[in-house]
Amino acid sequence: MKKPSYQLASFSLFVESIVSVFRSVSAASAYTIYNKYTDW
């Protein structure tokens, strides 16, 4: 029996969204820290 490919596609989409959210959060925190230390 072949595994449904839509399951794999939805899983990869889910992982991609998680990664993008994590990346945006880390970028925002790095930006905040950078501003905190450079805005003297």
PDB file of N, CA, C, O and CB in Angstrom:
ATOM      1  N   MET A   1       0.840  -1.201   0.000  1.00  0.00           N
ATOM      2  CA  MET A   1       0.000   0.000   0.000  1.00  0.00           C
ATOM      3  C   MET A   1       0.877   1.254   0.000  1.00  0.00           C
ATOM      4  O   MET A   1       1.860   1.347   0.735  1.00  0.00           O
ATOM      5  CB  MET A   1      -0.951   0.004   1.227  1.00  0.00           C
ATOM      6  N   LYS A   2       0.501   2.192  -0.827  1.00  0.00           N
ATOM      7  CA  LYS A   2       1.280   3.424  -0.899  1.00  0.00           C
ATOM      8  C   LYS A   2       0.802   4.410   0.163  1.00  0.00           C
ATOM      9  O   LYS A   2      -0.395   4.550   0.413  1.00  0.00           O
ATOM     10  CB  LYS A   2       1.178   4.052  -2.305  1.00  0.00           C
ATOM     11  N   LYS A   3       1.745   5.073   0.764  1.00  0.00           N
ATOM     12  CA  LYS A   3       1.384   6.068   1.770  1.00  0.00           C
ATOM     13  C   LYS A   3       0.848   7.317   1.076  1.00  0.00           C
ATOM     14  O   LYS A   3       1.373   7.719   0.038  1.00  0.00           O
ATOM     15  CB  LYS A   3       2.603   6.418   2.669  1.00  0.00           C
ATOM     16  N   PRO A   4      -0.173   7.924   1.628  1.00  0.00           N
ATOM     17  CA  PRO A   4      -0.705   9.143   1.007  1.00  0.00           C
ATOM     18  C   PRO A   4       0.324  10.264   1.044  1.00  0.00           C
ATOM     19  O   PRO A   4       0.938  10.526   2.078  1.00  0.00           O
ATOM     20  CB  PRO A   4      -1.996   9.590   1.714  1.00  0.00           C
ATOM     21  N   SER A   5       0.502  10.914  -0.085  1.00  0.00           N
ATOM     22  CA  SER A   5       1.526  11.953  -0.156  1.00  0.00           C
ATOM     23  C   SER A   5       1.037  13.256   0.462  1.00  0.00           C
ATOM     24  O   SER A   5       1.843  14.106   0.840  1.00  0.00           O
ATOM     25  CB  SER A   5       1.943  12.188  -1.604  1.00  0.00           C
ATOM     26  N   TYR A   6      -0.285  13.417   0.568  1.00  0.00           N
ATOM     27  CA  TYR A   6      -0.791  14.667   1.147  1.00  0.00           C
ATOM     28  C   TYR A   6      -0.414  14.760   2.622  1.00  0.00           C
ATOM     29  O   TYR A   6      -0.237  15.854   3.156  1.00  0.00           O
ATOM     30  CB  TYR A   6      -2.325  14.767   0.980  1.00  0.00           C
ATOM     31  N   GLN A   7      -0.292  13.599   3.281  1.00  0.00           N
ATOM     32  CA  GLN A   7       0.118  13.600   4.686  1.00  0.00           C
ATOM     33  C   GLN A   7       1.546  14.144   4.805  1.00  0.00           C
ATOM     34  O   GLN A   7       1.847  14.951   5.684  1.00  0.00           O
ATOM     35  CB  GLN A   7       0.024  12.167   5.290  1.00  0.00           C
ATOM     36  N   LEU A   8       2.403  13.688   3.914  1.00  0.00           N
ATOM     37  CA  LEU A   8       3.787  14.149   3.930  1.00  0.00           C
ATOM     38  C   LEU A   8       3.855  15.639   3.605  1.00  0.00           C
ATOM     39  O   LEU A   8       4.631  16.376   4.213  1.00  0.00           O
ATOM     40  CB  LEU A   8       4.637  13.345   2.932  1.00  0.00           C
ATOM     41  N   ALA A   9       3.042  16.076   2.649  1.00  0.00           N
ATOM     42  CA  ALA A   9       3.043  17.487   2.260  1.00  0.00           C
ATOM     43  C   ALA A   9       2.575  18.362   3.414  1.00  0.00           C
ATOM     44  O   ALA A   9       3.165  19.409   3.682  1.00  0.00           O
ATOM     45  CB  ALA A   9       2.149  17.709   1.030  1.00  0.00           C
ATOM     46  N   SER A  10       1.521  17.937   4.096  1.00  0.00           N
ATOM     47  CA  SER A  10       1.015  18.738   5.217  1.00  0.00           C
ATOM     48  C   SER A  10       2.033  18.747   6.356  1.00  0.00           C
ATOM     49  O   SER A  10       2.193  19.758   7.039  1.00  0.00           O
ATOM     50  CB  SER A  10      -0.349  18.188   5.717  1.00  0.00           C
ATOM     51  N   PHE A  11       2.714  17.632   6.559  1.00  0.00           N
ATOM     52  CA  PHE A  11       3.727  17.572   7.614  1.00  0.00           C
ATOM     53  C   PHE A  11       4.891  18.513   7.305  1.00  0.00           C
ATOM     54  O   PHE A  11       5.377  19.219   8.189  1.00  0.00           O
ATOM     55  CB  PHE A  11       4.241  16.133   7.783  1.00  0.00           C
ATOM     56  N   SER A  12       5.338  18.518   6.042  1.00  0.00           N
ATOM     57  CA  SER A  12       6.444  19.399   5.678  1.00  0.00           C
ATOM     58  C   SER A  12       6.018  20.860   5.777  1.00  0.00           C
ATOM     59  O   SER A  12       6.812  21.717   6.162  1.00  0.00           O
ATOM     60  CB  SER A  12       6.943  19.084   4.258  1.00  0.00           C
ATOM     61  N   LEU A  13       4.764  21.141   5.429  1.00  0.00           N
ATOM     62  CA  LEU A  13       4.255  22.510   5.543  1.00  0.00           C
ATOM     63  C   LEU A  13       4.228  22.934   7.011  1.00  0.00           C
ATOM     64  O   LEU A  13       4.568  24.068   7.347  1.00  0.00           O
ATOM     65  CB  LEU A  13       2.837  22.625   4.918  1.00  0.00           C
ATOM     66  N   PHE A  14       3.819  22.007   7.876  1.00  0.00           N
ATOM     67  CA  PHE A  14       3.769  22.274   9.316  1.00  0.00           C
ATOM     68  C   PHE A  14       5.167  22.575   9.853  1.00  0.00           C
ATOM     69  O   PHE A  14       5.361  23.530  10.606  1.00  0.00           O
ATOM     70  CB  PHE A  14       3.153  21.074  10.069  1.00  0.00           C
ATOM     71  N   VAL A  15       6.133  21.754   9.460  1.00  0.00           N
ATOM     72  CA  VAL A  15       7.509  21.947   9.917  1.00  0.00           C
ATOM     73  C   VAL A  15       8.051  23.280   9.403  1.00  0.00           C
ATOM     74  O   VAL A  15       8.764  23.988  10.114  1.00  0.00           O
ATOM     75  CB  VAL A  15       8.411  20.779   9.447  1.00  0.00           C
ATOM     76  N   GLU A  16       7.702  23.611   8.156  1.00  0.00           N
ATOM     77  CA  GLU A  16       8.192  24.853   7.572  1.00  0.00           C
ATOM     78  C   GLU A  16       7.633  26.064   8.310  1.00  0.00           C
ATOM     79  O   GLU A  16       8.339  27.047   8.534  1.00  0.00           O
ATOM     80  CB  GLU A  16       7.827  24.923   6.091  1.00  0.00           C
ATOM     81  N   SER A  17       6.362  25.985   8.684  1.00  0.00           N
ATOM     82  CA  SER A  17       5.750  27.107   9.405  1.00  0.00           C
ATOM     83  C   SER A  17       6.383  27.250  10.786  1.00  0.00           C
ATOM     84  O   SER A  17       6.615  28.364  11.256  1.00  0.00           O
ATOM     85  CB  SER A  17       4.216  26.909   9.532  1.00  0.00           C
ATOM     86  N   ILE A  18       6.660  26.123  11.433  1.00  0.00           N
ATOM     87  CA  ILE A  18       7.304  26.166  12.757  1.00  0.00           C
ATOM     88  C   ILE A  18       8.682  26.823  12.640  1.00  0.00           C
ATOM     89  O   ILE A  18       9.052  27.661  13.462  1.00  0.00           O
ATOM     90  CB  ILE A  18       7.436  24.727  13.361  1.00  0.00           C
ATOM     91  N   VAL A  19       9.428  26.435  11.617  1.00  0.00           N
ATOM     92  CA  VAL A  19      10.775  26.974  11.429  1.00  0.00           C
ATOM     93  C   VAL A  19      10.718  28.475  11.148  1.00  0.00           C
ATOM     94  O   VAL A  19      11.539  29.239  11.656  1.00  0.00           O
ATOM     95  CB  VAL A  19      11.495  26.242  10.278  1.00  0.00           C
ATOM     96  N   SER A  20       9.747  28.890  10.337  1.00  0.00           N
ATOM     97  CA  SER A  20       9.651  30.313  10.002  1.00  0.00           C
ATOM     98  C   SER A  20       9.269  31.125  11.238  1.00  0.00           C
ATOM     99  O   SER A  20       9.771  32.230  11.439  1.00  0.00           O
ATOM    100  CB  SER A  20       8.621  30.539   8.872  1.00  0.00           C
ATOM    101  N   VAL A  21       8.381  30.575  12.064  1.00  0.00           N
ATOM    102  CA  VAL A  21       7.980  31.272  13.293  1.00  0.00           C
ATOM    103  C   VAL A  21       9.180  31.390  14.232  1.00  0.00           C
ATOM    104  O   VAL A  21       9.423  32.448  14.813  1.00  0.00           O
ATOM    105  CB  VAL A  21       6.808  30.524  13.999  1.00  0.00           C
ATOM    106  N   PHE A  22       9.923  30.296  14.372  1.00  0.00           N
ATOM    107  CA  PHE A  22      11.098  30.316  15.241  1.00  0.00           C
ATOM    108  C   PHE A  22      12.131  31.325  14.737  1.00  0.00           C
ATOM    109  O   PHE A  22      12.753  32.039  15.523  1.00  0.00           O
ATOM    110  CB  PHE A  22      11.725  28.914  15.327  1.00  0.00           C
ATOM    111  N   ARG A  23      12.302  31.371  13.407  1.00  0.00           N
ATOM    112  CA  ARG A  23      13.274  32.290  12.825  1.00  0.00           C
ATOM    113  C   ARG A  23      12.865  33.742  13.060  1.00  0.00           C
ATOM    114  O   ARG A  23      13.703  34.584  13.386  1.00  0.00           O
ATOM    115  CB  ARG A  23      13.430  32.020  11.327  1.00  0.00           C
ATOM    116  N   SER A  24      11.583  34.030  12.895  1.00  0.00           N
ATOM    117  CA  SER A  24      11.123  35.411  13.082  1.00  0.00           C
ATOM    118  C   SER A  24      11.244  35.813  14.550  1.00  0.00           C
ATOM    119  O   SER A  24      11.592  36.954  14.855  1.00  0.00           O
ATOM    120  CB  SER A  24       9.659  35.572  12.601  1.00  0.00           C
ATOM    121  N   VAL A  25      10.959  34.878  15.460  1.00  0.00           N
ATOM    122  CA  VAL A  25      11.060  35.182  16.890  1.00  0.00           C
ATOM    123  C   VAL A  25      12.515  35.441  17.275  1.00  0.00           C
ATOM    124  O   VAL A  25      12.806  36.387  18.006  1.00  0.00           O
ATOM    125  CB  VAL A  25      10.478  34.025  17.738  1.00  0.00           C
ATOM    126  N   SER A  26      13.416  34.613  16.790  1.00  0.00           N
ATOM    127  CA  SER A  26      14.824  34.796  17.134  1.00  0.00           C
ATOM    128  C   SER A  26      15.362  36.086  16.511  1.00  0.00           C
ATOM    129  O   SER A  26      16.184  36.775  17.115  1.00  0.00           O
ATOM    130  CB  SER A  26      15.658  33.583  16.664  1.00  0.00           C
ATOM    131  N   ALA A  27      14.899  36.408  15.308  1.00  0.00           N
ATOM    132  CA  ALA A  27      15.330  37.648  14.666  1.00  0.00           C
ATOM    133  C   ALA A  27      14.824  38.854  15.446  1.00  0.00           C
ATOM    134  O   ALA A  27      15.549  39.835  15.613  1.00  0.00           O
ATOM    135  CB  ALA A  27      14.833  37.707  13.212  1.00  0.00           C
ATOM    136  N   ALA A  28      13.592  38.787  15.920  1.00  0.00           N
ATOM    137  CA  ALA A  28      13.030  39.903  16.681  1.00  0.00           C
ATOM    138  C   ALA A  28      13.780  40.083  17.998  1.00  0.00           C
ATOM    139  O   ALA A  28      14.069  41.210  18.399  1.00  0.00           O
ATOM    140  CB  ALA A  28      11.527  39.676  16.948  1.00  0.00           C
ATOM    141  N   SER A  29      14.094  38.981  18.670  1.00  0.00           N
ATOM    142  CA  SER A  29      14.805  39.091  19.945  1.00  0.00           C
ATOM    143  C   SER A  29      16.230  39.607  19.724  1.00  0.00           C
ATOM    144  O   SER A  29      16.730  40.406  20.515  1.00  0.00           O
ATOM    145  CB  SER A  29      14.836  37.723  20.667  1.00  0.00           C
ATOM    146  N   ALA A  30      16.874  39.157  18.662  1.00  0.00           N
ATOM    147  CA  ALA A  30      18.218  39.642  18.364  1.00  0.00           C
ATOM    148  C   ALA A  30      18.181  41.132  18.034  1.00  0.00           C
ATOM    149  O   ALA A  30      19.070  41.882  18.437  1.00  0.00           O
ATOM    150  CB  ALA A  30      18.837  38.847  17.197  1.00  0.00           C
ATOM    151  N   TYR A  31      17.158  41.556  17.305  1.00  0.00           N
ATOM    152  CA  TYR A  31      17.003  42.967  16.964  1.00  0.00           C
ATOM    153  C   TYR A  31      16.799  43.802  18.222  1.00  0.00           C
ATOM    154  O   TYR A  31      17.358  44.892  18.349  1.00  0.00           O
ATOM    155  CB  TYR A  31      15.826  43.162  15.998  1.00  0.00           C
ATOM    156  N   THR A  32      15.994  43.286  19.150  1.00  0.00           N
ATOM    157  CA  THR A  32      15.731  44.010  20.401  1.00  0.00           C
ATOM    158  C   THR A  32      17.008  44.128  21.232  1.00  0.00           C
ATOM    159  O   THR A  32      17.307  45.194  21.770  1.00  0.00           O
ATOM    160  CB  THR A  32      14.627  43.300  21.219  1.00  0.00           C
ATOM    161  N   ILE A  33      17.753  43.038  21.333  1.00  0.00           N
ATOM    162  CA  ILE A  33      18.999  43.061  22.102  1.00  0.00           C
ATOM    163  C   ILE A  33      20.001  44.016  21.457  1.00  0.00           C
ATOM    164  O   ILE A  33      20.692  44.765  22.148  1.00  0.00           O
ATOM    165  CB  ILE A  33      19.601  41.640  22.208  1.00  0.00           C
ATOM    166  N   TYR A  34      20.071  43.982  20.128  1.00  0.00           N
ATOM    167  CA  TYR A  34      20.988  44.863  19.403  1.00  0.00           C
ATOM    168  C   TYR A  34      20.629  46.323  19.659  1.00  0.00           C
ATOM    169  O   TYR A  34      21.509  47.148  19.905  1.00  0.00           O
ATOM    170  CB  TYR A  34      20.955  44.558  17.887  1.00  0.00           C
ATOM    171  N   ASN A  35      19.350  46.641  19.601  1.00  0.00           N
ATOM    172  CA  ASN A  35      18.925  48.017  19.855  1.00  0.00           C
ATOM    173  C   ASN A  35      19.208  48.416  21.297  1.00  0.00           C
ATOM    174  O   ASN A  35      19.593  49.554  21.565  1.00  0.00           O
ATOM    175  CB  ASN A  35      17.434  48.183  19.546  1.00  0.00           C
ATOM    176  N   LYS A  36      19.020  47.489  22.217  1.00  0.00           N
ATOM    177  CA  LYS A  36      19.233  47.789  23.631  1.00  0.00           C
ATOM    178  C   LYS A  36      20.695  48.141  23.889  1.00  0.00           C
ATOM    179  O   LYS A  36      20.993  49.026  24.691  1.00  0.00           O
ATOM    180  CB  LYS A  36      18.809  46.598  24.508  1.00  0.00           C
ATOM    181  N   TYR A  37      21.610  47.440  23.203  1.00  0.00           N
ATOM    182  CA  TYR A  37      23.021  47.665  23.468  1.00  0.00           C
ATOM    183  C   TYR A  37      23.626  48.766  22.610  1.00  0.00           C
ATOM    184  O   TYR A  37      24.711  49.258  22.919  1.00  0.00           O
ATOM    185  CB  TYR A  37      23.777  46.400  23.257  1.00  0.00           C
ATOM    186  N   THR A  38      22.946  49.161  21.539  1.00  0.00           N
ATOM    187  CA  THR A  38      23.514  50.199  20.678  1.00  0.00           C
ATOM    188  C   THR A  38      22.826  51.529  20.883  1.00  0.00           C
ATOM    189  O   THR A  38      23.298  52.540  20.362  1.00  0.00           O
ATOM    190  CB  THR A  38      23.418  49.793  19.221  1.00  0.00           C
ATOM    191  N   ASP A  39      21.736  51.570  21.617  1.00  0.00           N
ATOM    192  CA  ASP A  39      20.975  52.808  21.793  1.00  0.00           C
ATOM    193  C   ASP A  39      21.333  53.445  23.132  1.00  0.00           C
ATOM    194  O   ASP A  39      20.476  53.620  23.997  1.00  0.00           O
ATOM    195  CB  ASP A  39      19.448  52.536  21.710  1.00  0.00           C
ATOM    196  N   TRP A  40      22.596  53.784  23.289  1.00  0.00           N
ATOM    197  CA  TRP A  40      23.035  54.364  24.552  1.00  0.00           C
ATOM    198  C   TRP A  40      22.911  55.878  24.456  1.00  0.00           C
ATOM    199  O   TRP A  40      23.228  56.585  25.413  1.00  0.00           O
ATOM    200  CB  TRP A  40      24.498  53.941  24.892  1.00  0.00           C
TER     201      TRP A  40
END
